[in-house]
Structure formats: structure tokens, C-alpha cells
Amino acid sequence: MPTYETLFITPPNLPEDEERATVDAMAQVVADGGGTMIANDRMGRRRLGYPIRKFEDGVYVRFLYDAESEVPKELERRIRLSDRVLRSLTVRLDREWAEAAKQEAVDEARRRVEEAERKAAEAEAGEGAEAAPPEAVPGEATAEATASAGDDRRDRDDEERS
Amino acid sequence: MARGFGRRRFLFRRRKYCKFCESKAVWIDHKDLKTIQNYIPERAKILPRRISGNCAKHQRMLMQAIKRARMIALVPFTSD
């Protein structure tokens, strides 16, 4: 079975539950078609290279899956029908690339599990001593970081132009 | 004199080489902005290989990756 990678962009102002519902619905298409999802990865909010439907940012989602060719076809059809997806790109990965991508996905998953375990252990150890462990902060921090990175780039462009 | 000039040029110009050949790249990922951005100058055009020194094979792969990145709005088509 070939390996495909689909990237799609959801609007940045989509409520979290709606975003999740959209992603889950798309993931269901892969499952229904007999495909195997290898990575379902929310790459986070990024600045778009150009505005799409007046949006300057978008939330990127990446699916990596093994499936027969009908699956990406159906997935693209569903994406086209959905008004919650701004743009999508499906690529069939050739063998070496697919293997590397899968390996990366496995490593990433393992890293995430380890991270969660470490956090759980820390929370257990620090219980009582620290009332509120810093949660939800990482997401915010990355959002800010990407936003400021985008601004930096614009500033640099301005300088070069003037 | 012409020979002297030629020699000077030879001495001062660094020979260009394909960075993707050096790293033995088999594919170029359209999500890998760190790599791709090196070949997108200010006007967001694709850097010609006469400048970058890429080999034909890798320039083709790079071109494909940049065009894909454009389609999914990771990089702009133009910027002014």
C-alpha cells in the first residue's frame, strides 16, 4: 500500500471543538477507507505565505497514512466540500521518503509518551509542594514565538526594501 | 594581462557545488522550510542554479518542493 501525506489548513478563528470535529471527520475518512493512520499531527498555527479568504494565519494539520489510492481521492473530495478547510495538499511519498517519515512519526510518538511519563512523575513528586503545574503554557508560548518570528521577517523585509 | 585577470578570477571565485549532493539528498521535503528558504530570495522567486550551483537533479527536486510549499501557503508565490 502506498503512503500518502495530506496537509490541510483550518481557519485560525475556528473554535477548538469545531476544529477537532473537522480533523476527526477527516481522519474517519481514512479509517473508513481501510487506511492506516501513521501520524495525525497538528502542526499548529502559522503565518500563511499569502492571505487565503482574508486569513493571514492558519492552523496546519498533517496526516500521514498508508492507504489505497481511493482514500486520498475521497479525502480530497471531502476537504473540497468542507468550508472549514482553507487549503490542502496531498502527496504520495516514494518509498525511501515514506520509510523515513514513518520512522520519524514513531520516534515522535515515543518521545511524546516519554514526555508525558516524565510529566506525570514530576506531578506526583511535586504534589502538594507545587499547587499548579505549568500546563497549557507550552501551546501559548509556541503561538507567541511563531507570531513574533513572522513579525521579525516582516521587519527585515521592510529594512531591505527601504 | 588577460591571463593574469583570469588567474585572479580563478583564485578568488570559490567553486560552487550542489549542497544536496553533498548531503546525498534523495528527496526534498516541502515542509522543510529551513532548507527551502535558503533558495527563496527576497522576491520569492526560485533561486536559479546558476547562482546556487545545484545539480540539475536536485534543482528539479527543489523546484518541486518549493512549488508544493507555495500551494499550501508555507511560502509566498511573490512578495513585494
gemmi code that builds the backbone of each chain (N, CA, C; Angstrom):
import gemmi

chains = {
    "A": [
        ("MET", (0.845, -1.199, 0.000), (0.000, 0.000, 0.000), (0.879, 1.248, 0.000)),
        ("PRO", (0.574, 2.180, -0.871), (1.384, 3.412, -0.876), (1.130, 4.274, 0.364)),
        ("THR", (2.055, 5.137, 0.601), (1.946, 6.062, 1.726), (1.639, 7.459, 1.205)),
        ("TYR", (0.684, 8.095, 1.828), (0.308, 9.454, 1.433), (0.473, 10.406, 2.595)),
        ("GLU", (0.693, 11.631, 2.238), (0.719, 12.673, 3.258), (-0.226, 13.777, 2.815)),
        ("THR", (-1.166, 14.100, 3.666), (-2.089, 15.194, 3.364), (-1.894, 16.295, 4.384)),
        ("LEU", (-1.667, 17.488, 3.876), (-1.601, 18.668, 4.730), (-2.856, 19.465, 4.468)),
        ("PHE", (-3.480, 19.971, 5.514), (-4.561, 20.918, 5.258), (-4.567, 22.019, 6.305)),
        ("ILE", (-5.222, 23.105, 5.941), (-5.209, 24.305, 6.781), (-6.635, 24.610, 7.197)),
        ("THR", (-6.832, 24.772, 8.507), (-8.137, 25.197, 9.003), (-8.020, 26.655, 9.442)),
        ("PRO", (-9.155, 27.373, 9.433), (-9.092, 28.793, 9.800), (-8.621, 28.970, 11.245)),
        ("PRO", (-7.910, 30.045, 11.519), (-7.374, 30.253, 12.868), (-8.445, 30.613, 13.892)),
        ("ASN", (-9.594, 31.081, 13.395), (-10.631, 31.518, 14.343), (-11.642, 30.407, 14.641)),
        ("LEU", (-11.355, 29.206, 14.165), (-12.277, 28.088, 14.390), (-12.210, 27.668, 15.858)),
        ("PRO", (-13.386, 27.570, 16.540), (-13.349, 27.109, 17.933), (-12.689, 25.730, 18.023)),
        ("GLU", (-12.067, 25.488, 19.163), (-11.270, 24.270, 19.307), (-12.085, 23.006, 19.051)),
        ("ASP", (-13.332, 22.988, 19.565), (-14.127, 21.766, 19.401), (-14.497, 21.550, 17.936)),
        ("GLU", (-14.749, 22.651, 17.221), (-15.091, 22.503, 15.802), (-13.891, 22.040, 14.997)),
        ("GLU", (-12.739, 22.585, 15.391), (-11.510, 22.172, 14.710), (-11.289, 20.677, 14.910)),
        ("ARG", (-11.454, 20.248, 16.151), (-11.241, 18.831, 16.437), (-12.254, 17.979, 15.676)),
        ("ALA", (-13.488, 18.449, 15.637), (-14.521, 17.698, 14.920), (-14.143, 17.556, 13.442)),
        ("THR", (-13.626, 18.633, 12.861), (-13.233, 18.601, 11.444), (-12.108, 17.601, 11.221)),
        ("VAL", (-11.075, 17.695, 12.088), (-9.931, 16.797, 11.942), (-10.371, 15.354, 12.134)),
        ("ASP", (-11.228, 15.117, 13.139), (-11.690, 13.751, 13.393), (-12.491, 13.216, 12.210)),
        ("ALA", (-13.314, 14.083, 11.621), (-14.116, 13.652, 10.476), (-13.208, 13.246, 9.320)),
        ("MET", (-12.138, 14.010, 9.107), (-11.205, 13.697, 8.027), (-10.451, 12.401, 8.335)),
        ("ALA", (-10.072, 12.247, 9.595), (-9.360, 11.024, 9.989), (-10.264, 9.807, 9.798)),
        ("GLN", (-11.572, 10.039, 10.013), (-12.528, 8.944, 9.859), (-12.575, 8.473, 8.398)),
        ("VAL", (-12.400, 9.397, 7.478), (-12.409, 9.043, 6.060), (-11.302, 8.025, 5.778)),
        ("VAL", (-10.126, 8.279, 6.368), (-9.003, 7.371, 6.172), (-9.325, 6.002, 6.777)),
        ("ALA", (-9.880, 6.020, 7.989), (-10.197, 4.762, 8.663), (-11.258, 3.986, 7.876)),
        ("ASP", (-12.298, 4.682, 7.416), (-13.380, 4.025, 6.680), (-12.888, 3.403, 5.382)),
        ("GLY", (-11.896, 4.048, 4.790), (-11.382, 3.528, 3.534), (-10.393, 2.390, 3.714)),
        ("GLY", (-10.207, 1.956, 4.950), (-9.292, 0.850, 5.204), (-7.843, 1.279, 5.280)),
        ("GLY", (-7.622, 2.568, 5.464), (-6.257, 3.075, 5.578), (-5.752, 3.007, 7.014)),
        ("THR", (-4.438, 3.093, 7.153), (-3.823, 3.093, 8.475), (-3.215, 4.461, 8.719)),
        ("MET", (-3.720, 5.142, 9.731), (-3.163, 6.452, 10.066), (-1.863, 6.262, 10.832)),
        ("ILE", (-0.800, 6.858, 10.334), (0.501, 6.721, 10.999), (0.785, 7.940, 11.855)),
        ("ALA", (0.436, 9.098, 11.343), (0.614, 10.307, 12.139), (-0.533, 11.261, 11.875)),
        ("ASN", (-1.124, 11.745, 12.947), (-2.165, 12.762, 12.872), (-1.640, 13.913, 13.703)),
        ("ASP", (-1.098, 14.874, 13.007), (-0.197, 15.819, 13.643), (-0.733, 17.228, 13.465)),
        ("ARG", (-0.984, 17.904, 14.572), (-1.414, 19.309, 14.498), (-0.150, 20.157, 14.550)),
        ("MET", (0.190, 20.702, 13.397), (1.466, 21.415, 13.320), (1.363, 22.803, 13.934)),
        ("GLY", (0.160, 23.218, 14.242), (-0.034, 24.485, 14.942), (-0.290, 25.653, 14.020)),
        ("ARG", (-0.468, 26.785, 14.663), (-0.828, 27.988, 13.924), (0.423, 28.588, 13.285)),
        ("ARG", (0.311, 28.927, 12.032), (1.426, 29.525, 11.311), (0.930, 30.683, 10.483)),
        ("ARG", (1.862, 31.535, 10.158), (1.560, 32.630, 9.239), (1.522, 32.063, 7.820)),
        ("LEU", (0.506, 32.431, 7.059), (0.403, 31.940, 5.688), (1.316, 32.750, 4.765)),
        ("GLY", (1.778, 32.102, 3.728), (2.639, 32.789, 2.763), (1.921, 33.902, 2.024)),
        ("TYR", (0.598, 33.776, 1.977), (-0.231, 34.790, 1.331), (-1.620, 34.629, 1.924)),
        ("PRO", (-2.433, 35.703, 1.957), (-3.737, 35.555, 2.583), (-4.649, 34.602, 1.795)),
        ("ILE", (-5.377, 33.768, 2.526), (-6.381, 32.901, 1.919), (-7.706, 33.250, 2.584)),
        ("ARG", (-8.700, 33.600, 1.807), (-10.010, 34.023, 2.316), (-9.845, 35.055, 3.427)),
        ("LYS", (-8.962, 35.997, 3.192), (-8.717, 37.108, 4.113), (-7.998, 36.687, 5.390)),
        ("PHE", (-7.664, 35.406, 5.542), (-6.936, 34.986, 6.739), (-5.435, 35.118, 6.508)),
        ("GLU", (-4.749, 35.663, 7.509), (-3.291, 35.790, 7.412), (-2.598, 34.593, 8.065)),
        ("ASP", (-3.320, 33.905, 8.967), (-2.762, 32.739, 9.645), (-3.645, 31.539, 9.381)),
        ("GLY", (-3.112, 30.390, 9.686), (-3.896, 29.181, 9.553), (-3.335, 28.098, 10.447)),
        ("VAL", (-4.188, 27.121, 10.774), (-3.740, 26.005, 11.593), (-3.452, 24.833, 10.661)),
        ("TYR", (-2.220, 24.380, 10.663), (-1.813, 23.303, 9.766), (-2.015, 21.951, 10.438)),
        ("VAL", (-2.588, 21.028, 9.706), (-2.770, 19.664, 10.196), (-2.148, 18.722, 9.180)),
        ("ARG", (-1.468, 17.718, 9.678), (-0.777, 16.787, 8.789), (-1.241, 15.367, 9.075)),
        ("PHE", (-1.673, 14.675, 8.023), (-1.995, 13.248, 8.109), (-0.930, 12.481, 7.347)),
        ("LEU", (-0.438, 11.428, 7.946), (0.451, 10.509, 7.233), (-0.210, 9.141, 7.321)),
        ("TYR", (-0.496, 8.528, 6.173), (-1.243, 7.277, 6.239), (-0.914, 6.358, 5.082)),
        ("ASP", (-1.065, 5.079, 5.355), (-0.976, 4.058, 4.315), (-2.390, 3.792, 3.834)),
        ("ALA", (-2.601, 3.821, 2.534), (-3.951, 3.548, 2.043), (-3.921, 3.288, 0.546)),
        ("GLU", (-4.998, 2.690, 0.072), (-5.151, 2.538, -1.371), (-5.526, 3.904, -1.957)),
        ("SER", (-5.397, 4.014, -3.268), (-5.495, 5.344, -3.877), (-6.889, 5.959, -3.782)),
        ("GLU", (-7.915, 5.139, -3.475), (-9.264, 5.714, -3.357), (-9.349, 6.619, -2.137)),
        ("VAL", (-8.555, 6.328, -1.137), (-8.683, 7.057, 0.131), (-8.285, 8.526, -0.012)),
        ("PRO", (-7.099, 8.815, -0.534), (-6.783, 10.234, -0.702), (-7.747, 10.944, -1.645)),
        ("LYS", (-8.282, 10.201, -2.593), (-9.242, 10.777, -3.523), (-10.497, 11.228, -2.770)),
        ("GLU", (-11.005, 10.311, -1.942), (-12.200, 10.616, -1.157), (-11.909, 11.731, -0.148)),
        ("LEU", (-10.730, 11.658, 0.464), (-10.358, 12.672, 1.450), (-10.318, 14.056, 0.809)),
        ("GLU", (-9.738, 14.131, -0.381), (-9.666, 15.423, -1.064), (-11.055, 15.928, -1.423)),
        ("ARG", (-11.933, 14.993, -1.795), (-13.299, 15.388, -2.133), (-13.982, 16.000, -0.903)),
        ("ARG", (-13.804, 15.311, 0.236), (-14.414, 15.794, 1.471), (-13.847, 17.151, 1.873)),
        ("ILE", (-12.548, 17.306, 1.681), (-11.901, 18.573, 2.026), (-12.452, 19.691, 1.158)),
        ("ARG", (-12.651, 19.376, -0.120), (-13.187, 20.395, -1.023), (-14.586, 20.818, -0.591)),
        ("LEU", (-15.374, 19.870, -0.107), (-16.745, 20.178, 0.280), (-16.803, 20.944, 1.594)),
        ("SER", (-15.806, 20.731, 2.430), (-15.822, 21.365, 3.744), (-15.447, 22.838, 3.632)),
        ("ASP", (-16.211, 23.679, 4.338), (-15.835, 25.099, 4.327), (-14.916, 25.419, 5.505)),
        ("ARG", (-14.526, 24.408, 6.247), (-13.625, 24.646, 7.381), (-12.180, 24.344, 7.026)),
        ("VAL", (-11.944, 24.034, 5.774), (-10.567, 23.791, 5.337), (-10.233, 24.825, 4.269)),
        ("LEU", (-9.175, 25.565, 4.525), (-8.806, 26.644, 3.603), (-8.066, 26.100, 2.387)),
        ("ARG", (-7.213, 25.106, 2.617), (-6.331, 24.656, 1.542), (-5.836, 23.270, 1.922)),
        ("SER", (-5.531, 22.449, 0.922), (-4.965, 21.141, 1.263), (-3.991, 20.716, 0.184)),
        ("LEU", (-3.132, 19.809, 0.553), (-2.136, 19.287, -0.382), (-1.885, 17.823, -0.036)),
        ("THR", (-2.100, 16.959, -1.010), (-1.833, 15.541, -0.789), (-0.674, 15.122, -1.675)),
        ("VAL", (0.260, 14.425, -1.081), (1.439, 13.973, -1.808), (1.625, 12.490, -1.536)),
        ("ARG", (1.916, 11.760, -2.599), (2.253, 10.357, -2.402), (3.763, 10.288, -2.196)),
        ("LEU", (4.180, 9.713, -1.087), (5.604, 9.677, -0.758), (6.232, 8.445, -1.392)),
        ("ASP", (7.374, 8.632, -2.028), (8.010, 7.436, -2.574), (8.727, 6.685, -1.454)),
        ("ARG", (9.213, 5.497, -1.775), (9.489, 4.544, -0.708), (10.465, 5.051, 0.352)),
        ("GLU", (11.591, 5.571, -0.097), (12.589, 5.991, 0.914), (12.029, 7.084, 1.811)),
        ("TRP", (11.358, 8.019, 1.162), (10.790, 9.128, 1.910), (9.735, 8.617, 2.898)),
        ("ALA", (8.881, 7.720, 2.422), (7.821, 7.180, 3.267), (8.407, 6.491, 4.490)),
        ("GLU", (9.466, 5.713, 4.254), (10.056, 4.997, 5.390), (10.645, 5.964, 6.401)),
        ("ALA", (11.331, 6.976, 5.899), (11.923, 7.965, 6.807), (10.827, 8.688, 7.588)),
        ("ALA", (9.742, 9.036, 6.886), (8.650, 9.762, 7.536), (8.001, 8.901, 8.616)),
        ("LYS", (7.845, 7.612, 8.308), (7.237, 6.705, 9.293), (8.123, 6.580, 10.521)),
        ("GLN", (9.414, 6.433, 10.268), (10.358, 6.299, 11.373), (10.284, 7.533, 12.265)),
        ("GLU", (10.203, 8.673, 11.599), (10.136, 9.925, 12.337), (8.873, 9.976, 13.181)),
        ("ALA", (7.775, 9.520, 12.602), (6.498, 9.524, 13.323), (6.577, 8.630, 14.551)),
        ("VAL", (7.229, 7.465, 14.391), (7.360, 6.532, 15.512), (8.205, 7.163, 16.615)),
        ("ASP", (9.323, 7.760, 16.204), (10.206, 8.410, 17.184), (9.478, 9.512, 17.929)),
        ("GLU", (8.713, 10.286, 17.170), (7.975, 11.405, 17.742), (6.959, 10.903, 18.767)),
        ("ALA", (6.262, 9.830, 18.403), (5.260, 9.264, 19.305), (5.933, 8.788, 20.595)),
        ("ARG", (7.081, 8.147, 20.429), (7.786, 7.633, 21.614), (8.227, 8.798, 22.501)),
        ("ARG", (8.721, 9.843, 21.828), (9.186, 11.000, 22.576), (8.028, 11.612, 23.367)),
        ("ARG", (6.867, 11.638, 22.738), (5.712, 12.225, 23.401), (5.290, 11.412, 24.615)),
        ("VAL", (5.329, 10.084, 24.464), (4.955, 9.212, 25.580), (5.922, 9.437, 26.731)),
        ("GLU", (7.220, 9.488, 26.407), (8.225, 9.693, 27.452), (8.009, 11.017, 28.166)),
        ("GLU", (7.719, 12.024, 27.363), (7.465, 13.360, 27.918), (6.299, 13.303, 28.899)),
        ("ALA", (5.217, 12.634, 28.484), (4.024, 12.537, 29.320), (4.347, 11.798, 30.609)),
        ("GLU", (5.138, 10.719, 30.482), (5.504, 9.941, 31.676), (6.326, 10.791, 32.637)),
        ("ARG", (7.245, 11.533, 32.031), (8.120, 12.362, 32.854), (7.290, 13.409, 33.600)),
        ("LYS", (6.328, 13.976, 32.874), (5.473, 14.999, 33.480), (4.635, 14.411, 34.601)),
        ("ALA", (4.118, 13.201, 34.336), (3.292, 12.532, 35.328), (4.114, 12.263, 36.581)),
        ("ALA", (5.337, 11.805, 36.372), (6.209, 11.505, 37.508), (6.508, 12.780, 38.292)),
        ("GLU", (6.757, 13.838, 37.551), (7.058, 15.119, 38.190), (5.874, 15.608, 39.008)),
        ("ALA", (4.689, 15.473, 38.407), (3.479, 15.928, 39.081), (3.288, 15.152, 40.375)),
        ("GLU", (3.591, 13.862, 40.332), (3.436, 13.012, 41.506), (4.418, 13.439, 42.590)),
        ("ALA", (5.653, 13.682, 42.170), (6.701, 14.043, 43.118), (6.444, 15.418, 43.715)),
        ("GLY", (5.980, 16.324, 42.841), (5.820, 17.707, 43.284), (4.443, 17.998, 43.854)),
        ("GLU", (3.646, 16.944, 44.093), (2.285, 17.154, 44.582), (2.335, 17.774, 45.974)),
        ("GLY", (1.492, 18.767, 46.191), (1.493, 19.440, 47.487), (2.479, 20.578, 47.503)),
        ("ALA", (3.725, 20.299, 47.089), (4.739, 21.357, 47.092), (4.356, 22.448, 46.101)),
        ("GLU", (3.982, 21.974, 44.907), (3.592, 22.943, 43.877), (2.119, 22.728, 43.560)),
        ("ALA", (1.329, 23.742, 43.785), (-0.117, 23.581, 43.641), (-0.507, 23.451, 42.177)),
        ("ALA", (-0.022, 24.370, 41.350), (-0.434, 24.392, 39.945), (0.763, 24.143, 39.028)),
        ("PRO", (0.882, 22.931, 38.467), (1.958, 22.676, 37.496), (1.717, 23.488, 36.234)),
        ("PRO", (2.760, 23.986, 35.615), (2.566, 24.863, 34.448), (2.041, 24.104, 33.236)),
        ("GLU", (0.719, 24.083, 33.126), (0.116, 23.411, 31.978), (-0.444, 24.457, 31.022)),
        ("ALA", (-0.727, 24.053, 29.832), (-1.296, 24.931, 28.784), (-0.348, 26.058, 28.397)),
        ("VAL", (0.755, 26.182, 29.103), (1.714, 27.235, 28.767), (2.465, 26.936, 27.466)),
        ("PRO", (2.900, 25.661, 27.245), (3.668, 25.396, 26.025), (2.958, 25.852, 24.750)),
        ("GLY", (1.648, 25.568, 24.662), (0.891, 25.954, 23.468), (0.939, 27.451, 23.239)),
        ("GLU", (0.719, 28.182, 24.325), (0.715, 29.624, 24.229), (2.086, 30.133, 23.797)),
        ("ALA", (3.104, 29.567, 24.415), (4.463, 30.024, 24.141), (4.804, 29.852, 22.665)),
        ("THR", (4.443, 28.675, 22.096), (4.790, 28.440, 20.697), (4.024, 29.393, 19.799)),
        ("ALA", (2.748, 29.651, 20.141), (1.947, 30.560, 19.327), (2.601, 31.928, 19.295)),
        ("GLU", (3.042, 32.363, 20.469), (3.691, 33.668, 20.547), (4.984, 33.679, 19.753)),
        ("ALA", (5.717, 32.585, 19.886), (7.016, 32.509, 19.214), (6.849, 32.616, 17.700)),
        ("THR", (5.864, 31.866, 17.166), (5.677, 31.902, 15.724), (5.209, 33.278, 15.279)),
        ("ALA", (4.337, 33.890, 16.098), (3.829, 35.215, 15.744), (4.985, 36.208, 15.670)),
        ("SER", (5.857, 36.146, 16.675), (6.944, 37.124, 16.692), (7.942, 36.836, 15.581)),
        ("ALA", (8.110, 35.546, 15.261), (9.024, 35.203, 14.172), (8.526, 35.815, 12.867)),
        ("GLY", (7.197, 35.719, 12.668), (6.621, 36.311, 11.461), (6.859, 37.809, 11.412)),
        ("ASP", (6.699, 38.469, 12.557), (6.904, 39.911, 12.613), (8.343, 40.250, 12.276)),
        ("ASP", (9.262, 39.450, 12.829), (10.680, 39.689, 12.572), (10.944, 39.706, 11.085)),
        ("ARG", (10.357, 38.697, 10.417), (10.632, 38.572, 8.997), (10.133, 39.813, 8.268)),
        ("ARG", (8.943, 40.278, 8.672), (8.394, 41.453, 8.011), (9.294, 42.656, 8.232)),
        ("ASP", (9.781, 42.787, 9.476), (10.658, 43.915, 9.782), (11.879, 43.892, 8.882)),
        ("ARG", (12.441, 42.680, 8.722), (13.651, 42.570, 7.935), (13.365, 42.966, 6.484)),
        ("ASP", (12.210, 42.517, 5.988), (11.836, 42.860, 4.619), (11.744, 44.371, 4.457)),
        ("ASP", (11.137, 45.010, 5.455), (10.976, 46.451, 5.378), (12.327, 47.129, 5.267)),
        ("GLU", (13.259, 46.657, 6.098), (14.577, 47.273, 6.074), (15.225, 47.125, 4.708)),
        ("GLU", (15.093, 45.911, 4.166), (15.759, 45.666, 2.894), (15.165, 46.508, 1.786)),
        ("ARG", (13.860, 46.735, 1.897), (13.209, 47.492, 0.850), (13.613, 48.959, 0.889)),
        ("SER", (13.716, 49.496, 2.105), (13.954, 50.946, 2.214), (15.376, 51.311, 1.844)),
    ],
    "B": [
        ("MET", (47.996, 39.978, -19.941), (47.129, 40.633, -18.974), (45.814, 39.863, -18.821)),
        ("ALA", (45.319, 39.449, -19.985), (44.078, 38.666, -19.925), (44.287, 37.423, -19.065)),
        ("ARG", (45.452, 36.834, -19.202), (45.734, 35.624, -18.432), (45.808, 35.943, -16.939)),
        ("GLY", (46.426, 37.077, -16.670), (46.544, 37.488, -15.264), (45.169, 37.681, -14.645)),
        ("PHE", (44.285, 38.321, -15.398), (42.922, 38.553, -14.908), (42.212, 37.232, -14.641)),
        ("GLY", (42.379, 36.336, -15.638), (41.756, 35.023, -15.498), (42.250, 34.308, -14.257)),
        ("ARG", (43.524, 34.417, -14.010), (44.070, 33.729, -12.848), (43.538, 34.331, -11.552)),
        ("ARG", (43.435, 35.653, -11.567), (42.895, 36.297, -10.378), (41.480, 35.808, -10.084)),
        ("ARG", (40.679, 35.749, -11.172), (39.297, 35.283, -11.004), (39.295, 33.870, -10.454)),
        ("PHE", (40.204, 33.077, -11.017), (40.276, 31.681, -10.604), (40.636, 31.598, -9.129)),
        ("LEU", (41.504, 32.484, -8.714), (41.961, 32.443, -7.327), (40.867, 32.891, -6.362)),
        ("PHE", (40.065, 33.857, -6.808), (39.138, 34.449, -5.844), (37.752, 33.808, -5.843)),
        ("ARG", (37.320, 33.233, -6.985), (35.978, 32.625, -7.017), (36.008, 31.244, -6.394)),
        ("ARG", (35.142, 31.070, -5.425), (35.003, 29.763, -4.828), (34.175, 28.886, -5.749)),
        ("ARG", (34.591, 27.680, -5.898), (33.862, 26.786, -6.781), (32.506, 26.446, -6.151)),
        ("LYS", (31.432, 26.525, -6.982), (30.097, 26.199, -6.490), (29.888, 24.691, -6.513)),
        ("TYR", (29.079, 24.216, -5.599), (28.802, 22.781, -5.591), (27.366, 22.595, -5.128)),
        ("CYS", (26.829, 21.429, -5.398), (25.436, 21.149, -5.042), (25.373, 20.678, -3.597)),
        ("LYS", (24.722, 21.466, -2.770), (24.667, 21.112, -1.344), (23.853, 19.845, -1.112)),
        ("PHE", (22.899, 19.585, -2.026), (22.064, 18.398, -1.836), (22.830, 17.140, -2.190)),
        ("CYS", (23.766, 17.276, -3.153), (24.605, 16.126, -3.475), (25.522, 15.820, -2.295)),
        ("GLU", (25.996, 16.866, -1.677), (26.895, 16.685, -0.542), (26.198, 15.908, 0.566)),
        ("SER", (24.916, 16.244, 0.814), (24.189, 15.542, 1.875), (23.485, 14.302, 1.329)),
        ("LYS", (23.722, 13.989, 0.073), (23.134, 12.804, -0.582), (21.611, 12.770, -0.432)),
        ("ALA", (20.976, 13.913, -0.731), (19.530, 14.012, -0.573), (18.810, 13.160, -1.613)),
        ("VAL", (17.846, 12.358, -1.137), (17.045, 11.524, -2.039), (15.699, 12.185, -2.307)),
        ("TRP", (15.274, 13.032, -1.364), (14.051, 13.797, -1.563), (14.228, 15.132, -0.854)),
        ("ILE", (13.420, 16.095, -1.258), (13.419, 17.386, -0.568), (12.000, 17.629, -0.088)),
        ("ASP", (11.868, 17.798, 1.217), (10.555, 17.900, 1.832), (9.998, 19.316, 1.670)),
        ("HIS", (8.757, 19.398, 1.184), (8.160, 20.727, 1.012), (7.815, 21.363, 2.357)),
        ("LYS", (7.847, 20.603, 3.447), (7.584, 21.183, 4.769), (8.853, 21.713, 5.426)),
        ("ASP", (9.982, 21.354, 4.860), (11.270, 21.691, 5.464), (11.668, 23.118, 5.094)),
        ("LEU", (11.038, 24.074, 5.796), (11.242, 25.469, 5.422), (12.667, 25.924, 5.641)),
        ("LYS", (13.328, 25.345, 6.637), (14.702, 25.746, 6.930), (15.579, 25.570, 5.694)),
        ("THR", (15.401, 24.465, 5.003), (16.193, 24.195, 3.808), (15.698, 25.023, 2.633)),
        ("ILE", (14.388, 24.985, 2.429), (13.803, 25.611, 1.246), (14.024, 27.115, 1.234)),
        ("GLN", (13.926, 27.724, 2.404), (14.012, 29.173, 2.473), (15.367, 29.702, 1.964)),
        ("ASN", (16.393, 28.860, 2.036), (17.704, 29.272, 1.531), (17.679, 29.543, 0.032)),
        ("TYR", (16.699, 28.976, -0.652), (16.653, 29.095, -2.107), (15.519, 29.993, -2.573)),
        ("ILE", (14.968, 30.765, -1.628), (13.912, 31.702, -1.977), (14.395, 33.099, -1.616)),
        ("PRO", (14.897, 33.834, -2.607), (15.355, 35.182, -2.305), (14.196, 36.126, -2.043)),
        ("GLU", (14.489, 37.373, -1.893), (13.519, 38.332, -1.386), (12.235, 38.402, -2.199)),
        ("ARG", (12.370, 38.369, -3.509), (11.169, 38.455, -4.329), (10.398, 37.143, -4.393)),
        ("ALA", (10.829, 36.161, -3.618), (10.160, 34.865, -3.502), (10.235, 34.044, -4.781)),
        ("LYS", (11.179, 34.354, -5.637), (11.388, 33.509, -6.808), (12.272, 32.329, -6.425)),
        ("ILE", (12.352, 31.356, -7.307), (13.222, 30.212, -7.032), (14.637, 30.575, -7.492)),
        ("LEU", (15.592, 30.422, -6.600), (16.970, 30.782, -6.917), (17.489, 29.904, -8.057)),
        ("PRO", (17.954, 30.519, -9.154), (18.422, 29.711, -10.283), (19.686, 28.945, -9.921)),
        ("ARG", (19.903, 27.830, -10.592), (21.039, 27.017, -10.178), (22.351, 27.587, -10.677)),
        ("ARG", (22.252, 28.571, -11.574), (23.478, 29.265, -11.969), (24.037, 30.016, -10.760)),
        ("ILE", (23.164, 30.399, -9.836), (23.626, 31.067, -8.618), (23.948, 30.045, -7.527)),
        ("SER", (23.007, 29.110, -7.306), (23.164, 28.213, -6.159), (24.179, 27.119, -6.429)),
        ("GLY", (24.386, 26.773, -7.703), (25.321, 25.704, -8.014), (24.739, 24.315, -7.856)),
        ("ASN", (23.416, 24.218, -7.664), (22.796, 22.894, -7.537), (22.941, 22.099, -8.825)),
        ("CYS", (22.972, 20.791, -8.698), (22.981, 19.959, -9.889), (21.557, 19.897, -10.447)),
        ("ALA", (21.419, 19.479, -11.683), (20.113, 19.505, -12.349), (19.088, 18.671, -11.599)),
        ("LYS", (19.524, 17.502, -11.157), (18.603, 16.575, -10.497), (18.033, 17.195, -9.224)),
        ("HIS", (18.922, 17.752, -8.413), (18.455, 18.308, -7.147), (17.724, 19.631, -7.335)),
        ("GLN", (18.074, 20.377, -8.358), (17.350, 21.611, -8.633), (15.897, 21.274, -8.990)),
        ("ARG", (15.716, 20.185, -9.726), (14.369, 19.741, -10.096), (13.578, 19.385, -8.840)),
        ("MET", (14.226, 18.645, -7.947), (13.539, 18.260, -6.713), (13.218, 19.487, -5.866)),
        ("LEU", (14.150, 20.409, -5.814), (13.955, 21.640, -5.044), (12.794, 22.442, -5.617)),
        ("MET", (12.760, 22.535, -6.947), (11.696, 23.272, -7.622), (10.337, 22.676, -7.253)),
        ("GLN", (10.259, 21.354, -7.309), (9.014, 20.676, -6.975), (8.606, 20.987, -5.530)),
        ("ALA", (9.598, 20.931, -4.628), (9.310, 21.171, -3.213), (8.832, 22.600, -2.995)),
        ("ILE", (9.463, 23.553, -3.662), (9.067, 24.949, -3.477), (7.668, 25.171, -4.028)),
        ("LYS", (7.382, 24.568, -5.173), (6.052, 24.754, -5.754), (4.978, 24.138, -4.871)),
        ("ARG", (5.293, 23.003, -4.260), (4.331, 22.401, -3.327), (4.149, 23.286, -2.108)),
        ("ALA", (5.253, 23.800, -1.595), (5.162, 24.674, -0.421), (4.329, 25.909, -0.735)),
        ("ARG", (4.400, 26.386, -1.962), (3.584, 27.529, -2.352), (2.103, 27.173, -2.341)),
        ("MET", (1.792, 25.984, -2.853), (0.389, 25.590, -2.951), (-0.263, 25.551, -1.579)),
        ("ILE", (0.498, 25.137, -0.566), (-0.076, 25.012, 0.768), (0.259, 26.247, 1.622)),
        ("ALA", (0.679, 27.307, 0.951), (0.887, 28.614, 1.605), (1.972, 28.614, 2.674)),
        ("LEU", (2.914, 27.709, 2.571), (4.045, 27.756, 3.501), (5.015, 28.855, 3.087)),
        ("VAL", (5.098, 29.084, 1.781), (5.917, 30.187, 1.280), (5.072, 30.966, 0.268)),
        ("PRO", (5.374, 32.245, 0.087), (4.590, 33.041, -0.845), (4.944, 32.749, -2.310)),
        ("PHE", (4.019, 33.070, -3.200), (4.309, 32.999, -4.634), (5.168, 34.189, -5.039)),
        ("THR", (4.790, 35.339, -4.508), (5.549, 36.566, -4.775), (5.577, 37.372, -3.494)),
        ("SER", (6.482, 38.313, -3.439), (6.421, 39.272, -2.343), (7.052, 40.559, -2.849)),
        ("ASP", (6.411, 41.651, -2.498), (6.994, 42.908, -2.970), (6.985, 43.962, -1.885)),
    ],
}
model = gemmi.Model(1)
for chain_id, residues in chains.items():
    chain = gemmi.Chain(chain_id)
    for i, (resn, *xyz) in enumerate(residues, 1):
        res = gemmi.Residue()
        res.name, res.seqid = resn, gemmi.SeqId(i, " ")
        for name, pos in zip(("N", "CA", "C"), xyz):
            atom = gemmi.Atom()
            atom.name, atom.element = name, gemmi.Element(name[0])
            atom.pos, atom.b_iso = gemmi.Position(*pos), 0.0
            res.add_atom(atom)
        chain.add_residue(res)
    model.add_chain(chain)
structure = gemmi.Structure()
structure.add_model(model)
structure.setup_entities()
